[in-house]
Amino acid sequence: MNKIIPEAVYLHYLNSLLDGDKKLCTQIVLNLIEQKVSIKAIYMELFQRSMYRIGQMWEREKCSVAGEHIATKITEALIELVSTSSLGDDDNGKLALITCVDKEYHELGARMVAGFLEAYGWRTIFIGSNTPQSDIIAIIREKKPDLVGISNSFYINVIRLTKLIQSIKEEFPDQEIIIGGQALAEGRADELSQFQNVHYITCLNGLEKFLTEYHPA
């Protein structure tokens, strides 16, 4: 895939992120926004790529837990910055509720999905990590979203994920749901075949395709 963001910019950002330099990371992102670089490119080529790299470094003990946490917090703030900068008057009237399955503590991917949807004119309610199933159901009941997005990164939580989907479908059988996260990678997405209107989306390219096909502007 052809990169939109130059490699030198990515490496500058990655090194700044590893240094915990939020100010410099922010300036790099602001420069890209000023250059009209797309939200998808910034998310995928800067945020996602750098955090994958830092995750690999952590696994090889080349990055501390504290360093990974600092990078995550900086990235979360910059996701908010980018999504806010992309907000316009293109409200499509649709609402998405984005959450993580119970006992899931990684919410960075879910944050990116929420920001990406906002760039497409959606209104979003972002609940975040480790949300009890009963609370998710209650908010769906209250807000009646057009779309529910659920993030699940750990395969040990797949049972919780299927139970949550079952509970949603029992009360809201027509509810459209998207699932993201690594827990269903490597063929485990077959778990979802028993449900109607439940889509496993592996990346922002897939999310863009889903929005184009199922929810055209």
N, C-alpha and C positions, 0 to 999 in steps of 0.2 A: 504494500500500500504506500502510495506517495505521501510523504510527510509535508504538511503545510508549515509547521513550525521548524525553523532551521535547527540542526543538531547542536550548533554552538549555543543557541538560546536555551535548549533543553538542558545541556550540561551545566550552563551557568545557573539555571534554576535549581537543578538537582544539587549542585554543590552548595548553593545558598540554603537550600532546605536542610541539607545535612549539617550545616553550620548553625541551624536554628535562627537564621537571619530573616525574620518575618518582613522587615522593612524592604529588604532587597527583593525578596520573593514577590512582594506586593507590587513593587515598581515594575518588575518584569511582566507581571500579568497586566498591569495597567497599560503598559506599552503595547501589548498584544491587543487589548481591547480598543485602544486608540487606532491601531492599524486595521481594525474591523475583522480580526481573526475570529472565526466562528466559535461559538460556545462548545460545539462538539470537538473541535480540534484542541481547544484549551483543556477540556476535560480529559480527552483520550491521550493526547500527545504530551501533555505536561503533568496533570494531576495523576491520572491512572498509571502512566508509564513510570513516573518517579516513585510512586508508592509501591508499585510492584518491585522496583529495583531495591528500595529500602527494605521491603519484606524479605527479599533474597539475601540482602546483606545481614539482616537480623538472624536469619536461619544459619548463616555461616559465621555468626558471632563477630561480624565486622561492623555492626551497629548495635548500640545498647537498647534496652527496653525504653529507657528514658528518651533516647534520640528518636526512636520510632514514634513514641507518644507525642513528642514536640512536633515532628513532621506532620503527624495526623491532625493536630490542633491547628497548625498553620494552614494546612490544606482545607480543613473545614471552613475556616474563616474566608479563604479565597474562593471557595465554591459559592459562598453567600455573596461575595463581592461580584463575581461574574454573573450569577443568576440575577442579582438586583440590577446590574448594568444592562441586562438584556430585556428587562421588563419594558413593555410598551403599552400601547392602547389596543393590542390585538387580543383582547379577552374573547375566547371562543365560547364562553359560557359553560365550560365543562369543569368538573371538580374531581381531583384525584386525592386519595388518602394514601400516604406512603408510610410504611411502618416496618419494623423488624419482628420476627417471630420471638416468642417468649424465650428467654435465656440466650438470645443473640445480642452480643455487645458491640459488634462491628457495624457502624451505621454510615460509613463514608460513602459506600456505593449507593445506599438509599438516598443520601443527601444529593448526590449527583443526579440521580433519576428525578428527584423533585425539582431541582434547578433546571434540568433539561426540559421537563414538562412545562415549567413556567415560561421558558423561552419560546415554546410552541403555543403560548396563549392560554394554558390551563391555569386555574387556581389550584393551589395545593394545600393540604393539611399534612404537615410532617410530624409524625408522632415520635419516631426515633427508636432507640434500642430497648430491648428487654421489656416489651409492653405485654402485660397480661392479656390473655385471650379474651376475657370478659370485657376488658376495657376497649379492645379493638371492635368487638361486636357492638358495644354500646355506642361508639362514635359512628360506626356505619349506620346504625339505626337512626341516630340523630341527624347526621349530615347528608345521608343518601348520596354518596359519591358515585360518579359515572364509572370510576375505575379505582380499584384497590391494588396497590403495589406492596409486595411483601419480600423483604430481603432475608436470606438464610445462607450463611457462609459455612457453618459447621455441619458436617453430615450427621453428627449425633443428634441434631435437632430436626431431622427430616420427619420423624414421627410427630413431633409437635407441629410441624408445618402442615402435614396432612390432616391432623386433627383440627387445626385452625381453619383450613379450607373447608372441611366437612361442616364445621359449625356455621361458617359463613353461608354455605350453600343450603343448609337446612332452613335458615331463616330468609335468605335472599338468593333463591335458586338461579336468578338471571344475572347475578352480580358478575361483572367482568373483572378478572384478576390477572395481574402479571406477577411472575415470580422471578427474582434475580438472586445471584450469589453462587458461590462455588459448590455448595452442598449437593446440588443436583447435576454436577458435571460428570463426565465419563459414563454416560448412559443412565444415570439415576433419575433423569427427568421422566422416564417411563412411569414413575409414581403418579404423575399428573394425568395420565391418559384416562383415568376413571372419571375425571371431572369435565364438565362442559364450560366453555368460555374461560379456561385457565391457560395462560400462555407462559412458557418459560423463555426468558429473554437473556441472552448471554452477554450482551455488550450494548453500547450506545448506538452502534450501527443497526443492531436488531431492534432497538427501541424506536429509532427513527423510521424503520421499515414498518413496524407495527402501527405507529401513529399515522403513517401515510395510508396504509391499507385499511385499517379499522376505524380510524378517527380522522379522516381528512378535514383540513381546515375549511 
